[in-house]
Amino acid sequence: QVQLQESGPGLLKPSETLSLTCTVSGGSLSYYYWSWIRQPPGKGLEWIGYIYYSGGTKYTPSFKSRVSISIDTSKNQISLNLTSVTAADTARYYCVRGEPHDIWGHGTMVTVSS
Amino acid sequence: SSELTQDPAMSVALGQTVRITCQGDTLRTHFASWYQQKPGQAPVPVIFAKNTRPSGIPDRFSGSTSGNTASLTISGAQAEDEADYYCNSRDSSGNYRVFGGGTKLTVL
């Protein structure tokens, strides 16, 4: 059974860089798209971007200048970097497999506060 | 503003049928998928693409599209169907994904 586990710092200060890792267990990264999706407290889902297993990426325009997603097939990991964070980036961040999104991690909560 | 529009809240009597809609021009060319989210939990897919139910999803859930509107129908709603429901599809350029704002479904 494929499982996704997000990890990273739970608290950041404004202007810092958010770095999250998603570790995939029970399956391969191959032939799938891997997305990051976030959800601010009490609000809806927001799609950030995806990476294909071979390395191609797409990002939502509103994030494009700040975001990068990378993949490490040797470690079965996908990473998210988001630069210059503000309080508006406070959210639960989900790692998700597939197009459409068939398997979700539990998410990791990130709070941006001074 | 989102390219996909959903009603913020709906209600349905136990055992009755409810249709949750998602509107957007992109739906004329791209299928919608639907996700159910209960409080404190990650979203769970209930409908993929045109009308495909993932394994384990009851057959009371179905999907359809007409013009610029995608619909998720729950036939015979159960108490456990009370949740937030989000539609998801490609943006108008086809380059990335977008979510609707979500519909909070209450089962009375």
Boltz contact constraints between the chains, C-beta under 6 A:
constraints:
  - contact:
      token1: [A, 44]
      token2: [B, 101]
      max_distance: 6.0
  - contact:
      token1: [A, 44]
      token2: [B, 102]
      max_distance: 6.0
  - contact:
      token1: [A, 45]
      token2: [B, 86]
      max_distance: 6.0
  - contact:
      token1: [A, 45]
      token2: [B, 99]
      max_distance: 6.0
  - contact:
      token1: [A, 47]
      token2: [B, 97]
      max_distance: 6.0
  - contact:
      token1: [A, 58]
      token2: [B, 95]
      max_distance: 6.0
  - contact:
      token1: [A, 58]
      token2: [B, 96]
      max_distance: 6.0
  - contact:
      token1: [A, 60]
      token2: [B, 96]
      max_distance: 6.0
  - contact:
      token1: [A, 100]
      token2: [B, 33]
      max_distance: 6.0
  - contact:
      token1: [A, 100]
      token2: [B, 48]
      max_distance: 6.0
  - contact:
      token1: [A, 102]
      token2: [B, 45]
      max_distance: 6.0
  - contact:
      token1: [A, 104]
      token2: [B, 42]
      max_distance: 6.0
  - contact:
      token1: [A, 104]
      token2: [B, 43]
      max_distance: 6.0
  - contact:
      token1: [A, 106]
      token2: [B, 42]
      max_distance: 6.0
  - contact:
      token1: [A, 107]
      token2: [B, 42]
      max_distance: 6.0
